[in-house]
Amino acid sequence: MSAKIYLIPTTLGDSPVKNVIPQYVVDIMNQTNYYIVENIKTARRYLIKAGIKTKIDDLTFYELNKHTSPENYVLYLDPIKENQNIGIISEAGTPGVADPGAAIVSIAHRKNIQVVPLVGPSSILLSIMASGLNGQNFAFNGYLPIKKHERIKTIKALEKKSKQENQTQIFIETPYRNQHLLNDLFATCQLETLLCIATDITLPSEFIKTKKIKDWKKGFPDLKKRPTIFLLHQAS
């Protein structure tokens, strides 16, 4: 079995494809006719933006999200039996990281199908690189709880863990709730705790800055509707 599953990265926002996606990734897209995607509409739009030569209507898409029945996961891999490559495209930028595509990758390993990760932008790695915080010991926690009291409890726990383990804590929020999260961080964290705010990564409006909580309280960027990742670290 020589066909492979390619984990195809996407742009983080509306940046030009050539700025963040290597040409060889586009070349692989042109060798792939089957895709497992989180959202068919945005995946089609991305492939067109990338300038693939294959007609979009000639491609086959399988949708993989919270509404997909797990019974369909194995069926999505059927093209491999016909020696057809499969590409996985995520809404998260990098497939398999904070992304349902990980379930397909797990099945592929059990079936001895080769999985090939392709180079592209990861907000998690780019933010930790630029933060100046501990990049040797960090944890990605995904989304924090929606309910305020649960979110505050989680923030306290993450801050405590950061100090105990010298570990950078990374988390995200839905863009329209960024300000609510920021308010809770300011109200909950110790004044000396370091917070990195990284927003619009790879876009012309990119902003990445690390400050102590006490300094952030003096002024902070408008994060409304901007994709943002937060990094927290409290030195022991």
GROMACS elastic network, one bead per residue, 0.5 to 0.9 nm:
[ bonds ]
;  ai    aj funct       b0    kb
    1     4     6  0.83312   500
    1    80     6  0.76692   500
    1    81     6  0.75606   500
    1    83     6  0.67660   500
    1   112     6  0.88557   500
    1   113     6  0.75120   500
    1   114     6  0.88139   500
    2    80     6  0.83939   500
    2    83     6  0.65020   500
    2    84     6  0.86626   500
    2    85     6  0.86433   500
    2   113     6  0.83458   500
    2   114     6  0.80158   500
    3    79     6  0.86938   500
    3    80     6  0.57165   500
    3    81     6  0.81462   500
    3    82     6  0.82764   500
    3    84     6  0.55027   500
    3    86     6  0.78618   500
    3   113     6  0.77508   500
    3   114     6  0.76121   500
    4    80     6  0.72072   500
    4    83     6  0.82704   500
    4    84     6  0.76203   500
    4    85     6  0.50322   500
    4    86     6  0.64265   500
    4    87     6  0.84148   500
    4   113     6  0.64467   500
    4   114     6  0.51873   500
    4   115     6  0.60164   500
    4   116     6  0.70542   500
    5    77     6  0.89061   500
    5    80     6  0.83193   500
    5    85     6  0.59349   500
    5    87     6  0.57026   500
    5    88     6  0.72641   500
    5   105     6  0.81120   500
    5   108     6  0.79979   500
    5   113     6  0.73059   500
    5   114     6  0.63036   500
    5   116     6  0.61028   500
    5   117     6  0.85389   500
    6    28     6  0.82377   500
    6    29     6  0.89385   500
    6    32     6  0.88656   500
    6    85     6  0.74827   500
    6    86     6  0.61968   500
    6    88     6  0.61953   500
    6    89     6  0.88713   500
    6   114     6  0.86270   500
    6   115     6  0.60532   500
    6   117     6  0.60411   500
    6   118     6  0.69515   500
    7    86     6  0.87203   500
    7    87     6  0.59705   500
    7    88     6  0.50460   500
    7    89     6  0.67076   500
    7    90     6  0.85944   500
    7    94     6  0.75752   500
    7    95     6  0.56908   500
    7    96     6  0.77688   500
    7   101     6  0.87297   500
    7   105     6  0.89795   500
    7   115     6  0.74078   500
    7   116     6  0.60869   500
    7   118     6  0.58020   500
    7   119     6  0.89046   500
    8    25     6  0.72292   500
    8    28     6  0.88609   500
    8    29     6  0.81312   500
    8    87     6  0.62201   500
    8    88     6  0.57644   500
    8    89     6  0.54287   500
    8    90     6  0.77916   500
    8    93     6  0.85514   500
    8    94     6  0.71637   500
    8    95     6  0.66893   500
    8   116     6  0.88475   500
    8   117     6  0.70910   500
    8   118     6  0.57955   500
    8   119     6  0.79886   500
    8   120     6  0.79165   500
    9    21     6  0.75185   500
    9    25     6  0.83210   500
    9    88     6  0.84957   500
    9    89     6  0.66090   500
    9    90     6  0.72623   500
    9    92     6  0.86808   500
    9    93     6  0.54232   500
    9    95     6  0.64584   500
    9   117     6  0.85054   500
    9   118     6  0.66091   500
    9   119     6  0.68622   500
    9   120     6  0.51010   500
    9   121     6  0.69551   500
    9   122     6  0.83533   500
   10    13     6  0.87131   500
   10    17     6  0.79910   500
   10    20     6  0.84895   500
   10    21     6  0.73800   500
   10    43     6  0.89692   500
   10    46     6  0.74371   500
   10    89     6  0.72473   500
   10    90     6  0.73392   500
   10    91     6  0.78212   500
   10    92     6  0.80572   500
   10    94     6  0.67512   500
   10    95     6  0.87343   500
   10   120     6  0.68803   500
   10   121     6  0.73761   500
   11    14     6  0.68282   500
   11    15     6  0.63609   500
   11    16     6  0.76864   500
   11    17     6  0.63938   500
   11    19     6  0.88739   500
   11    20     6  0.66829   500
   11    21     6  0.72884   500
   11    46     6  0.84145   500
   11    93     6  0.61166   500
   11    94     6  0.89729   500
   11   120     6  0.77208   500
   11   121     6  0.68087   500
   11   202     6  0.82555   500
   12    15     6  0.69633   500
   12    20     6  0.87842   500
   12    92     6  0.79916   500
   12    93     6  0.59161   500
   12   121     6  0.70352   500
   12   122     6  0.80918   500
   12   123     6  0.77283   500
   12   200     6  0.76182   500
   12   201     6  0.67486   500
   12   202     6  0.67168   500
   12   203     6  0.76429   500
   12   227     6  0.86653   500
   13    93     6  0.88939   500
   13   200     6  0.73033   500
   13   201     6  0.81702   500
   13   202     6  0.80293   500
   13   203     6  0.69970   500
   13   227     6  0.82403   500
   14    17     6  0.84263   500
   14   203     6  0.72515   500
   15    18     6  0.85865   500
   15    19     6  0.71162   500
   15    20     6  0.78408   500
   15   202     6  0.68726   500
   15   203     6  0.55642   500
   15   204     6  0.78630   500
   16    19     6  0.54666   500
   16    20     6  0.73193   500
   16    21     6  0.86775   500
   16    49     6  0.83683   500
   16    50     6  0.85635   500
   16   203     6  0.88704   500
   17    20     6  0.57739   500
   17    21     6  0.55151   500
   17    22     6  0.83632   500
   17    46     6  0.87819   500
   17    49     6  0.72438   500
   17    50     6  0.59206   500
   18    21     6  0.55022   500
   18    22     6  0.67399   500
   18    23     6  0.72622   500
   18    50     6  0.79578   500
   19    22     6  0.80936   500
   19   202     6  0.84318   500
   20   120     6  0.63618   500
   20   121     6  0.65011   500
   20   202     6  0.76121   500
   21    24     6  0.84127   500
   21    25     6  0.67429   500
   21    26     6  0.77334   500
   21    50     6  0.88166   500
   21   119     6  0.72558   500
   21   120     6  0.55173   500
   21   121     6  0.76559   500
   22    25     6  0.55555   500
   22    26     6  0.71114   500
   22   118     6  0.90000   500
   22   119     6  0.72091   500
   22   120     6  0.74274   500
   23    26     6  0.51629   500
   23    27     6  0.63066   500
   23    28     6  0.88102   500
   24    28     6  0.62684   500
   24    29     6  0.86614   500
   25    28     6  0.51236   500
   25    29     6  0.63891   500
   25    30     6  0.88370   500
   25   118     6  0.67208   500
   25   119     6  0.76012   500
   25   120     6  0.86742   500
   26    30     6  0.64532   500
   26    31     6  0.89367   500
   26    47     6  0.86579   500
   26    50     6  0.67011   500
   26    51     6  0.78342   500
   26    52     6  0.68236   500
   27    30     6  0.51483   500
   27    31     6  0.67490   500
   27    52     6  0.80006   500
   28    31     6  0.50245   500
   28    32     6  0.64443   500
   28    87     6  0.88516   500
   29    32     6  0.51137   500
   29    33     6  0.78745   500
   29    47     6  0.78925   500
   29    50     6  0.89175   500
   29    52     6  0.68009   500
   29    54     6  0.88356   500
   29    87     6  0.75587   500
   30    33     6  0.77440   500
   30    52     6  0.57823   500
   30    53     6  0.63761   500
   30    54     6  0.63879   500
   31    54     6  0.87752   500
   31    84     6  0.89989   500
   31    85     6  0.74861   500
   32    35     6  0.76380   500
   32    54     6  0.89709   500
   32    59     6  0.83085   500
   32    84     6  0.73460   500
   32    85     6  0.54637   500
   32    86     6  0.61715   500
   32    87     6  0.65977   500
   33    54     6  0.81832   500
   33    58     6  0.74494   500
   33    60     6  0.62607   500
   33    61     6  0.85552   500
   33    84     6  0.74923   500
   33    85     6  0.71170   500
   33    86     6  0.70666   500
   33    87     6  0.80673   500
   34    59     6  0.60275   500
   34    61     6  0.60103   500
   34    62     6  0.79159   500
   34    79     6  0.73642   500
   34    84     6  0.74778   500
   34    85     6  0.67443   500
   34    87     6  0.63267   500
   34    88     6  0.87795   500
   35    43     6  0.88037   500
   35    59     6  0.77221   500
   35    60     6  0.62553   500
   35    62     6  0.61650   500
   35    63     6  0.84527   500
   35    76     6  0.88207   500
   35    85     6  0.86537   500
   35    86     6  0.54440   500
   35    88     6  0.56685   500
   35    89     6  0.71719   500
   36    39     6  0.89827   500
   36    40     6  0.86579   500
   36    60     6  0.86593   500
   36    61     6  0.58818   500
   36    63     6  0.58668   500
   36    64     6  0.64220   500
   36    76     6  0.72632   500
   36    86     6  0.71949   500
   36    87     6  0.62015   500
   36    89     6  0.64165   500
   36    90     6  0.86282   500
   36   101     6  0.79572   500
   36   104     6  0.88241   500
   37    40     6  0.60895   500
   37    42     6  0.89303   500
   37    43     6  0.66031   500
   37    61     6  0.68585   500
   37    62     6  0.61594   500
   37    63     6  0.50892   500
   37    64     6  0.56523   500
   37    65     6  0.80592   500
   37    87     6  0.81945   500
   37    88     6  0.57309   500
   37    90     6  0.60114   500
   37    91     6  0.81056   500
   37   101     6  0.79578   500
   38    42     6  0.85797   500
   38    43     6  0.78316   500
   38    62     6  0.84470   500
   38    63     6  0.55917   500
   38    65     6  0.53408   500
   38    66     6  0.89752   500
   38    88     6  0.84986   500
   38    89     6  0.67538   500
   38    90     6  0.55410   500
   38    91     6  0.61353   500
   38    99     6  0.84471   500
   38   100     6  0.76927   500
   38   101     6  0.79436   500
   39    42     6  0.56911   500
   39    43     6  0.60893   500
   39    44     6  0.86774   500
   39    63     6  0.62758   500
   39    64     6  0.75220   500
   39    65     6  0.77133   500
   39    89     6  0.85165   500
   39    90     6  0.78710   500
   39    91     6  0.71944   500
   40    43     6  0.50699   500
   40    44     6  0.60756   500
   40    45     6  0.85481   500
   40    61     6  0.66891   500
   40    62     6  0.76987   500
   40    63     6  0.63886   500
   41    44     6  0.53548   500
   41    45     6  0.63065   500
   41    46     6  0.87354   500
   42    46     6  0.60840   500
   42    47     6  0.86659   500
   42    91     6  0.81038   500
   43    46     6  0.50694   500
   43    47     6  0.62643   500
   43    48     6  0.86788   500
   43    61     6  0.88641   500
   43    89     6  0.67426   500
   43    90     6  0.81026   500
   43    91     6  0.82949   500
   44    47     6  0.52320   500
   44    48     6  0.62908   500
   44    49     6  0.85919   500
   44    56     6  0.68511   500
   44    61     6  0.88963   500
   45    48     6  0.52389   500
   45    49     6  0.61408   500
   45    50     6  0.86455   500
   46    50     6  0.60933   500
   46    51     6  0.87165   500
   47    50     6  0.50058   500
   47    51     6  0.65243   500
   47    52     6  0.61402   500
   47    56     6  0.79295   500
   48    51     6  0.51669   500
   48    52     6  0.61317   500
   48    53     6  0.86736   500
   48    55     6  0.88457   500
   48    56     6  0.75004   500
   49    52     6  0.78942   500
   51    54     6  0.89514   500
   52    55     6  0.78797   500
   52    56     6  0.86045   500
   53    56     6  0.87826   500
   54    57     6  0.85384   500
   54    58     6  0.70867   500
   54    59     6  0.77577   500
   55    58     6  0.53851   500
   55    59     6  0.71118   500
   56    59     6  0.54526   500
   56    60     6  0.85663   500
   57    60     6  0.78409   500
   62    76     6  0.66621   500
   63    67     6  0.89817   500
   63    68     6  0.71917   500
   64    67     6  0.75772   500
   64    68     6  0.56091   500
   64    69     6  0.86259   500
   64    72     6  0.89751   500
   64    73     6  0.81204   500
   64   100     6  0.69165   500
   64   101     6  0.72507   500
   65    68     6  0.54570   500
   65    69     6  0.88451   500
   65    99     6  0.87061   500
   65   100     6  0.63042   500
   65   101     6  0.84546   500
   66    69     6  0.81415   500
   66   100     6  0.78285   500
   68    71     6  0.83807   500
   68    72     6  0.72231   500
   68    73     6  0.82853   500
   69    72     6  0.56868   500
   69    73     6  0.74747   500
   70    73     6  0.53485   500
   70    74     6  0.80801   500
   70   103     6  0.88882   500
   71    74     6  0.68237   500
   71    75     6  0.76831   500
   72    75     6  0.51317   500
   72    76     6  0.63319   500
   73    76     6  0.53512   500
   73    77     6  0.72327   500
   73   103     6  0.79072   500
   73   104     6  0.63677   500
   73   107     6  0.81046   500
   74    77     6  0.55005   500
   74    78     6  0.72989   500
   74   104     6  0.77524   500
   74   107     6  0.72996   500
   74   108     6  0.87722   500
   75    78     6  0.54287   500
   75    79     6  0.87339   500
   76    79     6  0.74256   500
   76    86     6  0.89984   500
   76   104     6  0.84568   500
   77    80     6  0.57857   500
   77    81     6  0.77526   500
   77    86     6  0.77015   500
   77   104     6  0.82741   500
   77   107     6  0.89785   500
   77   108     6  0.79949   500
   78    81     6  0.55375   500
   78    82     6  0.73712   500
   78    84     6  0.88112   500
   79    82     6  0.51852   500
   79    83     6  0.65663   500
   79    84     6  0.51781   500
   79    85     6  0.71463   500
   79    86     6  0.72837   500
   80    84     6  0.50259   500
   80    85     6  0.62497   500
   80    86     6  0.72278   500
   80   113     6  0.82030   500
   81    84     6  0.72730   500
   82    85     6  0.89330   500
   88    95     6  0.65919   500
   88    96     6  0.87544   500
   88   101     6  0.68554   500
   88   104     6  0.88433   500
   89    92     6  0.86998   500
   89    93     6  0.79513   500
   89    94     6  0.78233   500
   89    95     6  0.60628   500
   89   101     6  0.80039   500
   90    93     6  0.57944   500
   90    94     6  0.62511   500
   90    96     6  0.77553   500
   90    97     6  0.89273   500
   90    99     6  0.66438   500
   90   100     6  0.81258   500
   90   101     6  0.71412   500
   91    94     6  0.79049   500
   91    95     6  0.79490   500
   91    99     6  0.77155   500
   92    95     6  0.68129   500
   92    96     6  0.87359   500
   92    97     6  0.74974   500
   92    98     6  0.69801   500
   92    99     6  0.64524   500
   92   122     6  0.84086   500
   92   123     6  0.87524   500
   93    97     6  0.86162   500
   93   120     6  0.78538   500
   93   121     6  0.67081   500
   93   122     6  0.63208   500
   93   123     6  0.77954   500
   94    97     6  0.60914   500
   94    98     6  0.84423   500
   94    99     6  0.80060   500
   94   117     6  0.89903   500
   94   118     6  0.88192   500
   94   119     6  0.88255   500
   94   120     6  0.70599   500
   94   121     6  0.69562   500
   94   122     6  0.58280   500
   94   123     6  0.85450   500
   95    98     6  0.79188   500
   95    99     6  0.60723   500
   95   100     6  0.80535   500
   95   101     6  0.59410   500
   95   102     6  0.73029   500
   95   117     6  0.83637   500
   96   100     6  0.65366   500
   96   103     6  0.79290   500
   96   104     6  0.86899   500
   96   105     6  0.74551   500
   97   100     6  0.81606   500
   97   101     6  0.80364   500
   97   102     6  0.71144   500
   97   122     6  0.88093   500
   98   101     6  0.87071   500
   98   102     6  0.82585   500
   98   140     6  0.88925   500
   98   142     6  0.68195   500
   99   102     6  0.63031   500
   99   103     6  0.87046   500
  100   103     6  0.59246   500
  100   104     6  0.77803   500
  101   104     6  0.53658   500
  101   105     6  0.64643   500
  101   106     6  0.88030   500
  102   106     6  0.61597   500
  102   107     6  0.87657   500
  103   106     6  0.51685   500
  103   107     6  0.65182   500
  103   108     6  0.87691   500
  104   107     6  0.51770   500
  104   108     6  0.61996   500
  104   109     6  0.88068   500
  105   109     6  0.63617   500
  105   110     6  0.88065   500
  105   113     6  0.88792   500
  105   115     6  0.70403   500
  106   109     6  0.53197   500
  106   110     6  0.65545   500
  106   111     6  0.88628   500
  107   110     6  0.51039   500
  107   111     6  0.62756   500
  107   112     6  0.86483   500
  107   113     6  0.85800   500
  108   111     6  0.50511   500
  108   112     6  0.60823   500
  108   114     6  0.71960   500
  108   115     6  0.72179   500
  109   113     6  0.57911   500
  109   114     6  0.72029   500
  109   115     6  0.75812   500
  110   113     6  0.76789   500
  121   124     6  0.88595   500
  121   125     6  0.80915   500
  121   126     6  0.72536   500
  121   201     6  0.88403   500
  121   202     6  0.80586   500
  122   125     6  0.54613   500
  122   126     6  0.60132   500
  122   127     6  0.83444   500
  123   126     6  0.51493   500
  123   127     6  0.57693   500
  123   128     6  0.84222   500
  123   198     6  0.85313   500
  123   201     6  0.67375   500
  123   202     6  0.89064   500
  123   228     6  0.87573   500
  123   229     6  0.73100   500
  124   127     6  0.54367   500
  124   128     6  0.63188   500
  124   129     6  0.86396   500
  124   140     6  0.75896   500
  124   170     6  0.76409   500
  124   171     6  0.88294   500
  124   229     6  0.75645   500
  125   128     6  0.52572   500
  125   129     6  0.60418   500
  125   130     6  0.86744   500
  125   135     6  0.89629   500
  126   129     6  0.51066   500
  126   130     6  0.63182   500
  126   131     6  0.85907   500
  126   201     6  0.78136   500
  127   130     6  0.52221   500
  127   131     6  0.58856   500
  127   196     6  0.82811   500
  127   197     6  0.85086   500
  127   198     6  0.61751   500
  127   199     6  0.89404   500
  127   201     6  0.79232   500
  127   208     6  0.74882   500
  127   229     6  0.74300   500
  127   230     6  0.83879   500
  127   231     6  0.79703   500
  128   131     6  0.51116   500
  128   132     6  0.71623   500
  128   133     6  0.67719   500
  128   134     6  0.77742   500
  128   135     6  0.60822   500
  128   138     6  0.84856   500
  128   168     6  0.85197   500
  128   170     6  0.84482   500
  128   196     6  0.88475   500
  128   231     6  0.76014   500
  129   132     6  0.68963   500
  129   133     6  0.81909   500
  129   135     6  0.69716   500
  130   133     6  0.82693   500
  130   198     6  0.86692   500
  130   208     6  0.70934   500
  130   209     6  0.82159   500
  130   210     6  0.88794   500
  131   134     6  0.84284   500
  131   135     6  0.86735   500
  131   195     6  0.87892   500
  131   196     6  0.59911   500
  131   197     6  0.83860   500
  131   198     6  0.82086   500
  131   208     6  0.72201   500
  131   209     6  0.68401   500
  131   210     6  0.59985   500
  131   231     6  0.77411   500
  132   135     6  0.77954   500
  132   196     6  0.86522   500
  132   210     6  0.74472   500
  133   138     6  0.89879   500
  133   167     6  0.88140   500
  133   168     6  0.65567   500
  133   194     6  0.82559   500
  133   195     6  0.89895   500
  133   196     6  0.82565   500
  133   210     6  0.83432   500
  133   231     6  0.80886   500
  133   232     6  0.82485   500
  133   233     6  0.68448   500
  134   137     6  0.59607   500
  134   138     6  0.67513   500
  134   166     6  0.74886   500
  134   167     6  0.65236   500
  134   168     6  0.56875   500
  134   233     6  0.77974   500
  135   138     6  0.62418   500
  135   167     6  0.84765   500
  135   168     6  0.73704   500
  136   167     6  0.81948   500
  136   168     6  0.87705   500
  137   165     6  0.83132   500
  137   166     6  0.71809   500
  137   167     6  0.50365   500
  137   168     6  0.64310   500
  138   162     6  0.86796   500
  138   166     6  0.84822   500
  138   169     6  0.58824   500
  138   170     6  0.72822   500
  139   167     6  0.70977   500
  139   168     6  0.63480   500
  139   169     6  0.52415   500
  139   170     6  0.59357   500
  139   171     6  0.85552   500
  140   168     6  0.86298   500
  140   169     6  0.63354   500
  140   171     6  0.58950   500
  140   172     6  0.88091   500
  141   144     6  0.73917   500
  141   169     6  0.71161   500
  141   170     6  0.58884   500
  141   171     6  0.50774   500
  141   172     6  0.78627   500
  142   170     6  0.74629   500
  142   172     6  0.56827   500
  142   173     6  0.79638   500
  143   146     6  0.83862   500
  143   171     6  0.59111   500
  143   172     6  0.51482   500
  143   173     6  0.55107   500
  143   174     6  0.79634   500
  144   147     6  0.89820   500
  144   150     6  0.84242   500
  144   151     6  0.59122   500
  144   154     6  0.71462   500
  144   155     6  0.81641   500
  144   171     6  0.69777   500
  144   172     6  0.72143   500
  144   173     6  0.70101   500
  144   181     6  0.86685   500
  145   148     6  0.74410   500
  145   149     6  0.86755   500
  145   150     6  0.58829   500
  145   152     6  0.86175   500
  145   154     6  0.76156   500
  146   149     6  0.87917   500
  146   150     6  0.74023   500
  146   151     6  0.64194   500
  146   177     6  0.89615   500
  147   150     6  0.54482   500
  147   151     6  0.60285   500
  147   152     6  0.86974   500
  148   151     6  0.50094   500
  148   152     6  0.61454   500
  148   153     6  0.85595   500
  148   180     6  0.86908   500
  148   181     6  0.87515   500
  148   184     6  0.80523   500
  149   152     6  0.52181   500
  149   153     6  0.62079   500
  149   154     6  0.86570   500
  150   153     6  0.50447   500
  150   154     6  0.61842   500
  150   155     6  0.86571   500
  151   154     6  0.50656   500
  151   155     6  0.61826   500
  151   156     6  0.87005   500
  151   181     6  0.81317   500
  151   184     6  0.79611   500
  152   155     6  0.50313   500
  152   156     6  0.62605   500
  152   157     6  0.86305   500
  152   181     6  0.89381   500
  152   184     6  0.64330   500
  152   185     6  0.77974   500
  152   187     6  0.88881   500
  152   188     6  0.67565   500
  153   156     6  0.52681   500
  153   157     6  0.63216   500
  153   158     6  0.87653   500
  153   188     6  0.89625   500
  154   157     6  0.50084   500
  154   158     6  0.61132   500
  154   159     6  0.85410   500
  155   158     6  0.51175   500
  155   159     6  0.60969   500
  155   160     6  0.85297   500
  155   184     6  0.82219   500
  155   185     6  0.70936   500
  155   188     6  0.72813   500
  155   189     6  0.75747   500
  156   159     6  0.51902   500
  156   160     6  0.61612   500
  156   161     6  0.86052   500
  156   188     6  0.68460   500
  156   189     6  0.69550   500
  157   160     6  0.51192   500
  157   161     6  0.61168   500
  157   162     6  0.85432   500
  158   161     6  0.50262   500
  158   162     6  0.60100   500
  158   163     6  0.86784   500
  158   169     6  0.65122   500
  158   232     6  0.80920   500
  158   233     6  0.88673   500
  159   162     6  0.50527   500
  159   163     6  0.64446   500
  159   164     6  0.87649   500
  159   169     6  0.77033   500
  159   189     6  0.71231   500
  159   190     6  0.85139   500
  159   193     6  0.80294   500
  159   232     6  0.70731   500
  159   233     6  0.68858   500
  159   234     6  0.64255   500
  160   163     6  0.52937   500
  160   164     6  0.62316   500
  160   165     6  0.86093   500
  160   234     6  0.78615   500
  161   164     6  0.50556   500
  161   165     6  0.58752   500
  161   166     6  0.77056   500
  161   167     6  0.71350   500
  161   168     6  0.89834   500
  161   169     6  0.83750   500
  161   234     6  0.87465   500
  162   165     6  0.54717   500
  162   166     6  0.51542   500
  162   168     6  0.59019   500
  162   169     6  0.64660   500
  162   232     6  0.75788   500
  162   233     6  0.56360   500
  162   234     6  0.56413   500
  162   235     6  0.72901   500
  162   236     6  0.82100   500
  163   166     6  0.51967   500
  163   167     6  0.70196   500
  163   168     6  0.89325   500
  163   233     6  0.71826   500
  163   235     6  0.52972   500
  164   167     6  0.78363   500
  164   234     6  0.87227   500
  164   235     6  0.83736   500
  164   236     6  0.65478   500
  165   168     6  0.87971   500
  165   235     6  0.89730   500
  165   236     6  0.81854   500
  166   233     6  0.75091   500
  166   234     6  0.72597   500
  166   235     6  0.60971   500
  166   236     6  0.66178   500
  167   232     6  0.86807   500
  167   233     6  0.66989   500
  167   234     6  0.81540   500
  167   235     6  0.85213   500
  168   231     6  0.65007   500
  168   232     6  0.57056   500
  168   234     6  0.79538   500
  169   230     6  0.81713   500
  169   231     6  0.55352   500
  169   232     6  0.50183   500
  169   233     6  0.63889   500
  170   229     6  0.72042   500
  170   230     6  0.56922   500
  170   232     6  0.64145   500
  171   229     6  0.60581   500
  171   230     6  0.54108   500
  171   231     6  0.66098   500
  171   232     6  0.85329   500
  172   175     6  0.87267   500
  172   178     6  0.84665   500
  172   227     6  0.84843   500
  172   228     6  0.65028   500
  172   230     6  0.60141   500
  172   231     6  0.88553   500
  173   176     6  0.81690   500
  173   177     6  0.64127   500
  173   178     6  0.59231   500
  173   181     6  0.74691   500
  173   227     6  0.80492   500
  173   228     6  0.71090   500
  173   229     6  0.72985   500
  173   230     6  0.84836   500
  174   177     6  0.54900   500
  174   178     6  0.65298   500
  174   225     6  0.81355   500
  174   226     6  0.88447   500
  174   227     6  0.74533   500
  174   228     6  0.83045   500
  175   178     6  0.52584   500
  175   179     6  0.84299   500
  175   223     6  0.73107   500
  175   224     6  0.62640   500
  175   226     6  0.53279   500
  175   227     6  0.53600   500
  175   228     6  0.68338   500
  176   179     6  0.74753   500
  176   180     6  0.86022   500
  176   223     6  0.82193   500
  176   224     6  0.57131   500
  176   226     6  0.77535   500
  176   227     6  0.89866   500
  177   180     6  0.53356   500
  177   181     6  0.64696   500
  177   182     6  0.87641   500
  177   223     6  0.89889   500
  177   224     6  0.77240   500
  177   225     6  0.81482   500
  178   181     6  0.52416   500
  178   182     6  0.61740   500
  178   183     6  0.86787   500
  178   223     6  0.61840   500
  178   224     6  0.65734   500
  178   225     6  0.77757   500
  178   226     6  0.81240   500
  178   227     6  0.85596   500
  178   228     6  0.74853   500
  179   183     6  0.60843   500
  179   184     6  0.86102   500
  179   222     6  0.81492   500
  179   223     6  0.66132   500
  179   224     6  0.69068   500
  180   183     6  0.51816   500
  180   184     6  0.63851   500
  180   185     6  0.87508   500
  181   184     6  0.51524   500
  181   185     6  0.62239   500
  181   186     6  0.87310   500
  182   185     6  0.50294   500
  182   186     6  0.62526   500
  182   187     6  0.86231   500
  183   186     6  0.52050   500
  183   187     6  0.62033   500
  183   188     6  0.85604   500
  184   187     6  0.50385   500
  184   188     6  0.58483   500
  184   189     6  0.82137   500
  185   188     6  0.52114   500
  185   189     6  0.56213   500
  185   195     6  0.88759   500
  185   213     6  0.80702   500
  186   189     6  0.59774   500
  186   190     6  0.82986   500
  186   191     6  0.82183   500
  186   213     6  0.63000   500
  186   214     6  0.80070   500
  186   216     6  0.79841   500
  186   217     6  0.68858   500
  187   190     6  0.86016   500
  189   192     6  0.83051   500
  189   193     6  0.65956   500
  189   213     6  0.71434   500
  190   193     6  0.53720   500
  190   194     6  0.89046   500
  190   212     6  0.88823   500
  190   213     6  0.70193   500
  190   214     6  0.81859   500
  190   234     6  0.83941   500
  191   194     6  0.83542   500
  191   212     6  0.65338   500
  191   215     6  0.81875   500
  192   211     6  0.89768   500
  192   212     6  0.53551   500
  192   213     6  0.61259   500
  192   214     6  0.66326   500
  192   215     6  0.88982   500
  192   234     6  0.74175   500
  192   235     6  0.88728   500
  193   211     6  0.83522   500
  193   212     6  0.54309   500
  193   213     6  0.57746   500
  193   214     6  0.82397   500
  193   232     6  0.72915   500
  193   233     6  0.60779   500
  193   235     6  0.74906   500
  194   210     6  0.66434   500
  194   211     6  0.55357   500
  194   213     6  0.61229   500
  194   231     6  0.81153   500
  194   232     6  0.58251   500
  194   233     6  0.51592   500
  194   234     6  0.60449   500
  194   235     6  0.83553   500
  195   209     6  0.82493   500
  195   210     6  0.55277   500
  195   211     6  0.56244   500
  195   212     6  0.60006   500
  195   213     6  0.63633   500
  195   216     6  0.82454   500
  195   230     6  0.70660   500
  195   231     6  0.56365   500
  195   233     6  0.65363   500
  195   234     6  0.87435   500
  196   208     6  0.69610   500
  196   209     6  0.54510   500
  196   211     6  0.64505   500
  196   212     6  0.86132   500
  196   229     6  0.82659   500
  196   230     6  0.57726   500
  196   232     6  0.64883   500
  196   233     6  0.85994   500
  197   207     6  0.75576   500
  197   208     6  0.56888   500
  197   209     6  0.56095   500
  197   210     6  0.64938   500
  197   211     6  0.86518   500
  197   221     6  0.89410   500
  197   228     6  0.70205   500
  197   229     6  0.63141   500
  197   230     6  0.50656   500
  197   231     6  0.67214   500
  198   201     6  0.67050   500
  198   206     6  0.75764   500
  198   207     6  0.56835   500
  198   209     6  0.65808   500
  198   210     6  0.86196   500
  198   227     6  0.85736   500
  198   228     6  0.55893   500
  198   229     6  0.53227   500
  198   230     6  0.63603   500
  198   231     6  0.81916   500
  199   202     6  0.89941   500
  199   203     6  0.88963   500
  199   205     6  0.81593   500
  199   206     6  0.58381   500
  199   207     6  0.52948   500
  199   208     6  0.64128   500
  199   223     6  0.75298   500
  199   226     6  0.64745   500
  199   227     6  0.57025   500
  199   229     6  0.63614   500
  199   230     6  0.86325   500
  200   203     6  0.54357   500
  200   204     6  0.78229   500
  200   205     6  0.60405   500
  200   207     6  0.65258   500
  200   208     6  0.86831   500
  200   226     6  0.63487   500
  200   227     6  0.57857   500
  200   228     6  0.65778   500
  201   204     6  0.84167   500
  201   205     6  0.79541   500
  201   206     6  0.50131   500
  201   207     6  0.70751   500
  201   208     6  0.78848   500
  201   227     6  0.81161   500
  201   228     6  0.80129   500
  202   205     6  0.81642   500
  202   206     6  0.61201   500
  203   206     6  0.51936   500
  203   207     6  0.89484   500
  204   207     6  0.89706   500
  207   221     6  0.85139   500
  210   216     6  0.88933   500
  210   231     6  0.85448   500
  211   214     6  0.81065   500
  211   215     6  0.61573   500
  211   216     6  0.62791   500
  212   215     6  0.52913   500
  212   216     6  0.63763   500
  212   217     6  0.88627   500
  213   216     6  0.50823   500
  213   217     6  0.63723   500
  214   217     6  0.54182   500
  214   218     6  0.72978   500
  215   218     6  0.55090   500
  215   219     6  0.74587   500
  216   219     6  0.54815   500
  216   220     6  0.58192   500
  217   220     6  0.71038   500
  220   223     6  0.86897   500
  222   225     6  0.89462   500
  222   226     6  0.83734   500
  223   226     6  0.52822   500
  223   227     6  0.78508   500
  223   228     6  0.73736   500
  224   227     6  0.86422   500
  225   228     6  0.88859   500
